[in-house]
Amino acid sequence: ISCRNPPQSLLSSMKQACEILTRDPEGGAARIPFETFSFIYTYLVSIDGEISETETEVFLQGIKEQADKHSGMVLIRHF
């Protein structure tokens, strides 16, 4: 399966979401739970309408694999 990377604007939105929703101190890793990341990402993708369900699943699986190494938390550097 050939998948393109998500648009930079979507990743920028996800970075902002992490920075807003994190419980880390300012300047910290801006971690959020994978479930929260996945929910927001899936919602934004549905609005965008240009990223296929397969591409979304592949991207989120990669993020989940990284999050699983960090107690289920997504870090901005994961994407």
C-alpha positions as CSV (number, residue, x, y, z in Angstrom):
1,I,0.0,0.0,0.0
2,S,1.4,3.4,-1.0
3,C,0.6,6.1,1.5
4,R,1.5,9.7,1.5
5,N,2.3,11.7,4.5
6,P,-0.4,13.7,6.1
7,P,-0.4,17.4,5.0
8,Q,1.8,19.7,7.0
9,S,-1.3,21.8,8.0
10,L,-2.9,18.7,9.6
11,L,0.3,17.9,11.5
12,S,0.6,21.5,12.6
13,S,-3.0,21.3,13.9
14,M,-2.2,18.1,15.8
15,K,0.9,19.7,17.3
16,Q,-1.2,22.6,18.5
17,A,-3.8,20.1,19.9
18,C,-1.0,18.3,21.8
19,E,0.3,21.6,23.2
20,I,-3.2,22.7,24.4
21,L,-4.3,19.3,25.8
22,T,-1.1,18.1,27.5
23,R,-0.7,18.0,31.2
24,D,3.1,18.4,30.8
25,P,4.6,21.7,32.0
26,E,5.1,24.4,29.4
27,G,8.1,23.6,27.3
28,G,7.7,19.9,28.1
29,A,7.1,17.0,25.7
30,A,3.4,17.9,25.2
31,R,2.3,14.3,25.5
32,I,-1.4,13.3,25.1
33,P,-3.0,9.8,25.3
34,F,-3.1,7.9,22.0
35,E,-6.9,7.6,22.3
36,T,-7.2,11.4,22.4
37,F,-4.7,11.9,19.5
38,S,-6.5,9.3,17.4
39,F,-9.9,10.8,18.1
40,I,-8.8,14.3,17.1
41,Y,-6.8,13.2,14.1
42,T,-9.7,11.0,12.7
43,Y,-12.1,14.0,13.2
44,L,-9.8,16.4,11.3
45,V,-9.2,13.9,8.5
46,S,-12.9,13.5,8.1
47,I,-13.2,17.3,7.6
48,D,-10.2,17.4,5.2
49,G,-11.7,14.6,3.0
50,E,-8.5,14.0,1.1
51,I,-6.9,11.4,3.2
52,S,-8.1,7.8,2.6
53,E,-9.3,5.6,5.4
54,T,-6.3,3.3,4.7
55,E,-3.8,6.1,4.9
56,T,-5.4,7.2,8.2
57,E,-5.2,3.6,9.6
58,V,-1.5,3.2,8.5
59,F,-0.5,6.6,10.0
60,L,-2.3,5.9,13.3
61,Q,-0.8,2.4,13.6
62,G,2.6,3.9,13.3
63,I,1.8,6.5,16.0
64,K,0.3,3.8,18.2
65,E,3.5,1.7,17.9
66,Q,5.5,4.7,19.1
67,A,3.0,5.6,21.9
68,D,3.1,2.0,23.2
69,K,6.8,2.5,23.9
70,H,5.8,5.6,26.0
71,S,3.0,4.3,28.2
72,G,0.4,5.0,25.6
73,M,1.3,8.6,25.3
74,V,1.9,10.4,21.9
75,L,4.8,12.8,21.8
76,I,5.0,15.5,19.1
77,R,8.2,14.0,17.8
78,H,6.3,10.8,16.9
79,F,4.8,12.7,13.9
